[in-house]
Amino acid sequence: MTAAPVFDQKFRDQLDSLFLWRRDVRHFRRDPVPENVLDHMLALTCVTPSVGLSQPWRFIRVDAPTRRAAVKAEFAERNAEALAAQSESDSAAYARLKLAGLDEAPHHIAVFCDPDPAQGRGLGRMTMPETVQWSAVMAIHSFWLAAQSHNIGLGWVSILDPEHMRLLLDVPPEWRFMAYLCVGYPEEEHNTPELERRGWEQRASERHHWIIR
Ligand SMILES: Cc1cc2nc3c(=O)[nH]c(=O)nc-3n(C[C@H](O)[C@H](O)[C@H](O)COP(=O)(O)O)c2cc1C
C-alpha cells in the first residue's frame, strides 16, 4: 500500500490558483496538446466519483474532419436560433460574444452519459436516476481541472441539440449527450470569466450558502 500524501500549504495555494484561473476558453492556439498529456488527463478523469461506482461517462474524441464539420454546422444553426430568440435589448450583445472555439481548438471531445450502465449494479440511483448524469458532469469538471493543471484550456459548448449530436457522432441510441468540449492551449489566460470581461454577466460576490441553526 502506498502512503497517503500529506498536502501542504504550498499545494493548497496552488490548488486555489488552479480553481481561480480555470476558465471557459473560447480563443485557442492551434498547436496540439501532446498525446501523452491528453491521455493522462483522460485517465485521471476516470477516478471521478460516480453513483454506485458506475463510471457512466463516455468521452469521445472527434478527430474526423467530416464529423467536425457537421458539429460546426449544427452549432451555427443552433446559435442562429439562440440569437433570434434574444430580446431586442440583448441581441447586439449576444451577437458580439464568441460562444465556441470550434475552428481553432486542436482537439474536440464529445461527452455522453450511459443512463443505465451495468457497472455499479444500480446502487444509489433508485430514487434519483439523474445521479448518473451528475456523475458524468463531475467527470467533465475533473477533466477541466486536469487540463488547467497543464495550462490547457477547455471550452464547454452546450448550444447543440442532444439528439442531433447523438446521430452525428453515431453513438448508441441510449447514450445521453452531455457536452462538447474544445480543448487546446488558450491564446491568453485570465482569472475572470470571459462573459464578465465582455459585460454579459457578473460573477456574484456573495456566498451561495446558508446555515440553518
Ligand atoms: C454546463 C455548462 C454549459 C456551458 N455551455 C456553454 C456554452 O454553450 N457556451 C458558452 O459560451 N459557454 C458555456 N459554458 C461556460 C460558461 O459560460 C462559463 O463557465 C461561465 O461563464 C463562467 O466562466 P468560467 O468558466 O471561465 O469561470 C458552459 C458551462 C457549463 C458549466
The ligand as a Gaussian input file, in Angstrom:
#p B3LYP/6-31G(d) Opt

LIG

0 1
 C      -22.936000      23.116000     -18.085000
 C      -22.203000      24.232000     -18.768000
 C      -22.534000      24.569000     -20.069000
 C      -21.893000      25.631000     -20.712000
 N      -22.230000      25.948000     -22.009000
 C      -21.649000      26.997000     -22.609000
 C      -21.970000      27.361000     -23.955000
 O      -22.756000      26.702000     -24.632000
 N      -21.389000      28.461000     -24.481000
 C      -20.512000      29.220000     -23.761000
 O      -20.018000      30.223000     -24.294000
 N      -20.129000      28.861000     -22.511000
 C      -20.683000      27.788000     -21.930000
 N      -20.312000      27.436000     -20.663000
 C      -19.256000      28.208000     -19.976000
 C      -19.815000      29.235000     -19.037000
 O      -20.251000      30.346000     -19.788000
 C      -18.693000      29.644000     -18.082000
 O      -18.368000      28.540000     -17.294000
 C      -19.108000      30.800000     -17.170000
 O      -19.290000      31.960000     -17.918000
 C      -18.053000      31.087000     -16.111000
 O      -16.809000      31.302000     -16.715000
 P      -15.534000      30.455000     -16.288000
 O      -15.864000      29.001000     -16.555000
 O      -14.420000      30.960000     -17.143000
 O      -15.321000      30.687000     -14.828000
 C      -20.909000      26.368000     -20.017000
 C      -20.563000      25.991000     -18.712000
 C      -21.189000      24.936000     -18.092000
 C      -20.779000      24.548000     -16.694000

